[in-house]
Amino acid sequence: MKIANTGLVTLAPNGSVLNFALNTYSVSTTPDGSGKGQIQIGGNVQAATINLTSSSSPGVNSLGGIQNTAPGTLIAGTVNLLDNGTSPLAHMEDIGSSSSLIAIQASNITAQTTTGDIWLSNTGAVNFTANSSGGGVNLTNTGNVTLAPSTSPALTNSAFTNFTVGTLADSHGNGAIVIGGNVKAAIISLSSTSDNVPHAAGGIQNNATGGTLIAATVTLSDNGQSPVLGAQDIGASNSPISTQATTLSATAIGNIFLSNAGSVSFNASSANGGVTLTATGSGSNITLTGPVTSSTEVTLTAGTGTGTGGTITNNGNMITATANNATVTLNASTLDITGTGTVNVGSGTVILTPSTPTQPVTIGTGGNFVSSFSPTWQAPSRSEI
């Protein structure tokens, strides 16, 4: 079924007649003389594929975007949402709103607008692609989310302001975020979860394709409870999450594995795992903007590839690995580590490269010191320079 309407359209049931199609349900608008071409959702719409395309044009009473007027869910295998309006009025190119998200139940979603914001909620595992060249993207998903480009329509995950995805655990405990392509925005925030049930998927991971999170600020978090190995992790030892950010933070119960292209300001916390960050590229630096805390190990590497390494600067922030036999490894051309007791490993080991940092490095009580030039046991609770 295909409907092309001039002016505003409201999708709502009429008595016992529901909005339904066996195959494709498509509604598109062109603006009327007042500049109105909004699509309003006033009830459920169900089909194999749902395509909604709204519009608007300049005018004092112009009205565009896709919005809710009553409770309703778009139920389909694939949902494609597009606003191509040109109204200069605020929020007239939005898809959903912060107080009224477009509700969807689909396994494939694409959403695109020009200057507007995108606000969606979905139930079920989903492949998600959204693009706003002048606004933000916001998705709350119950279940797993895969962030990947779409081929039909041809679309990549990108936003002018924020790209925010958060999950809730579904009935099977799943709430993982999977990265299957680049994501680009000013601010990227990904928050995954899982429930404490067998086989539950959680954490933030790459698929076989992977991708890079490109933003000035990237914030990653997982608060899952899944008992599955790796389901509380952000990245993996053989597949770290790739970022290209100037400010990066990560919080997880499990392990954190990150690789950032270029210099980065960083803080991270892992309750029961390790923290690993590599700032790739010659001369790339790592500057701590907060503590880096883990249970098992902390490994920070500044600068890789040809040329010189970079500098690790902690700005007096603590670097801590709390478990017995934990390890803190700092790899750089220059270490600028300041503050009393800033590297703490309990009864574990501190490995410094180089062994002569610019400032004294105080190793917490019980720690062993191993430099790249003199890998011998040293007395704990003292400074190295």
N, C-alpha and C positions, 0 to 999 in steps of 0.2 A: 504494500500500500504506500502510495506517495501523494503527499499533499503539499501544494505550493500556495501560500496565502499572502495577500497584500494586507499588511497590518498585523495587529496583535492576535495571537492564538492562545487559547486556554485549553489544555488537554485535561478533560475531566469526564467522569462517567455521566451518562444520561439515563437515569433509571437503571434498567438491567443491561444496558448497552455499555460495554467496556472498551477501552482502547487496547486493541489486540490485533496482532497479525501473525500468521503462521510462519512467514519468512521475514520480510523486511518491513519495518514501520519507519517511514521517513516523513518529516515535517520540516519545511523551510519557509522563511518569510522574506518578503521585500518590504521596505518601509512604505507606509502610506503617506498622504500629504502632510501629516503632522509629524512625520519622522518616526512613527511607531512600528516596530517589528519584533517586539518581545515575544518569547515563548514562555507561557506560564504552565507549570505542572500543578494540576489540581486533583490528581489521583494516580493510581497505578497505570503503567503502560507496559505491555508484555509482548515480546516478539523474539525471533531468533537474533535479529539485528535491529538496533534502534539508532536512527540518525536524526539529530535535531540541529538545525542551523538557523540561528536568529540573526536579526539585522536591526539597524537604526540609521537615521540620517540627521544632520543638524536641524535643530528647531527648539523653540523654548519649551515645547511639550513632548520632545522626543523620548522614546522609551524603547530600550533594547535589552539584550542579554537573555539569559535563561534563569528563571526564578521560580520558587515555590509560591503557590497561593493556598494550598491545602496539603495535608499529608499525602504523599504518593511516592512510589518507588519505580525506577526504570529497571525492568527485569528482562535480561537478555543474555545471550552468549557474548555479544559484542555491543558496546554502547559508544557511539561517536558523537561528541558535542562540539559545536563550533559557533562562535559569534564573530561575525565580520562587519559589525556596525561601525558607524563613524560619528555617533553622537558625541558632542563635546561635554555633555553633562556627566557629573560624577557617578560612577557605578553603573552606567548604562551599557557597559560592555562586559559586565561581570557574569560569570556562570556560578550561581549560588551566592551565598553571603556568609559572613562569619557566624551569624545567628540562625541561619537556615541553609544547611548544606544540602546539595542535591543528593538524594538517596538513590543508590544503585545496587543492583545485585547482578554482577556480571563477571566473566572471567577475562575479558579484554576491554580496556577503556582507553579512549583517546579524548583529549579535551584541548581546545585551542581558542585563544582570544588575543586581541591586539593590545589594547591599553588596560584591559580589565584584569580582575582577580578571578581565580578559580577556587571554588570551595566544594569539595566532594566528600561523601562517605560511601564506602562499599562494604558489602558482606560477601566473603568468600575469597579464595585465592585468585589473584588477578595479575595480569600483565598490564602495566600502567605507563602511559606516555602522555605528557601534558606540556603545553608551551604557551607562555604569555610574554610577548615581547615588550609589554609595558607595565606589567603587574606581577602578582605572586601566584604560586601554586600551593594548594593545601589539600592533603588527602588524609583522612582517617579510615583505616581499613581493618576489618575484623578478619584475620587470617593472613596468609603470606602475601607479600607484594614483590613483584619483579619489575625493576625499573629498566626499561629497554626501549630502543627506538621502534617506531612503527613503520611498516612499509606501505600500508594502505589505511589511512592516508600517510604520506611520507612526513614523518614528524619526529623530532628529538625532544628529550626532556630538558627544558630550559625555562628560566624565568628572569625577568628584569630585576625584581626585588628578592623575594624569598622563595625557596623551594622546600616545603616542609611535608614530611611523610611520617606518620605515626601509626603503629599497629596496636590492636587489641587481640587477645588470644581467642581463637574460634572454639567450637565445641570439641575439637581434637587437641586443643592446647597450642595450635600453631600461630605464630606471629612474626615470622622471619622477614627480613628485607634482603632481597637479592639484587645485586648490581649487575646489569647485563648491557650496559652502555654508558656513555658519558652523561653527566648531569651538570648543567651550568646555571649559575645564579649569583647574585650578590651574597646571599646567605643560604647555606644548605644545612638543614636540620633533619636528621634521620633518627628515629627512636623505635626500637624493636622490643618485642617481649615474647614470652611463652609461659605456659602453665606447667606445673609439676605433674605431668602425666606421661606414660610411656610413649616413646616415638615422637614427642612434640618437637617441632622445628622452631628455632628462634635464632637470635643473633643477626648480625649484618655480614653477609658473605658475597663473594663474587661467584657468578656462574662461569661456564667455560669461556665465555666471551669477555666478561669483565668490563671495566670502564673506569673513568677518572671523574672524581667529584671536583669540579672547578668553581671556586668561589673565593671571595676575600675571607669569609669566615665559614668554617665547616665544624659542626657539632654533631657528634655521634654518641648514641647511648643505647644500652640494652639492660633491661631490668628483669629478664626472664628467669624462670625457675625450672626449666626443662632438665630432666636427668640425663638427656642424651649428650654424649661427648661432643663438645664443640658448639652446642646449641646456645651457650651463653657468651660466645666469643664474638669479637669484632675482627673480621679478617682471619687468616690462617697463616701458619709459618711459611707455607709454600705459595700463598696467594694473599698477600697483604692488601688491605684496602688502599687504593691509589687515590691520592688527593693532590690538588694544586691550589694551595691556600696560603694566606699570610698569617692566619690565626686558626689554630686547630685544637680541639679538645675532644676527649673521649672518656666515657665512663662505662664500665661493665662489671659484671660479677665474674666473668671468665677472662680469657686472654684477649689482649689488644695487639694487633699487628697492623702497622701503618707504614706507608711509604709516601713521602711528600716531595713533589718536584719543586726544588728551590728552598730558600730560607723560610723558616716558620717560627712563630711564637706558639708555645705548646704547654698544655697541662693535661694530666690524665690520672685516672684512678681505676684499679682493678681489685676487687675484694678477694678473689680466690685464684687469680691467675697472674700472668706477667704482662709487662708493657714493653713493646718494641717499636721504635720509630727510626726510620732512616730518612734523612733529608738528602735527596739525590741531587747530583750536579756538582761540578767543581766549585769549591768555596762556599757551599751552602751552609747556613748556620742554623742552630737550634737555640732559641731563647725561651726560657721557662717564664710563663706568666702566672704560674701557680705550682703547687706541689705535684710531683709525680710519685704515685704510691702504688705498690703492688704487693702481692703475697710472695711470689716465687722469684721474679727477676725483673730487672729494668735494663734495657739495652738501648742506648741512644747513639746514633752514628751521624755525624755532621760532615757532609761532603763525600761524594763517591765519584768514580770515573777518573778521567785524566786530569792532571793539574793538582792543585793543592786541596787539602781538606778544609773544613770550615771550623767554626768556633762553637763550643757549647757554653752558654752563659746561663747560670741559674738564678741570678738576681736575688740571691739569698733564700730561694725556695728549696724546700726539702726534697731529696731524692731518696726514697725508702723502699726496701724490700723486706718484709716482716718475717717471713718463715725461716726456720732453721735451715742452714746451708743455702740460703738465697744468694743471688749474685747481682751486683750492679756493675754494668760495663758501659764506660763512656769512651767513645772513639771520636777523635777530632784532631786537627792540627794544633788547636789551642783550646785549653780548658780554662774557663774563667768562673771558678766555683767559689762562692763566698758564703759566710755565715757559719755559726757554731753548730757542729754536728749535722752538717747538711747532707752527708751521704751515710745512710744507716742501713745495715744489713744484718743486725742481730749477730748470729754466729757464722755468717756467710762470708762472701769474698767481694772485694772491690777491685775492679780492673780498670786502670786509667791509661789512656793513650793520648798524649804523651805522659810520661811519668813526672814531668816538671810543669805543673800548671802554673798559671800566672799568679794565683793566690794560694795560701795554705788550704788544703782539703782535710777536713776533720772527719774521721771515720768513727761511726758510733760504736758503743761498747760491744766487744765481742767480734768486731769485724777484722778480716784479714786483708792485707793490702798486697796486690800483685800489679806491677807495672809491666808495660809491654817490653821494657828493656831489662828488667830485673825481676823475673817471675818467682820470687821467693817469699816465704811467709814473713810478715812483719807484725810487730806488736800492735794490738788493737787500741782503740781510744786514744789516738794521737793524730797529729797533723803531718801531712806530707807536702813537701814543696820542692 
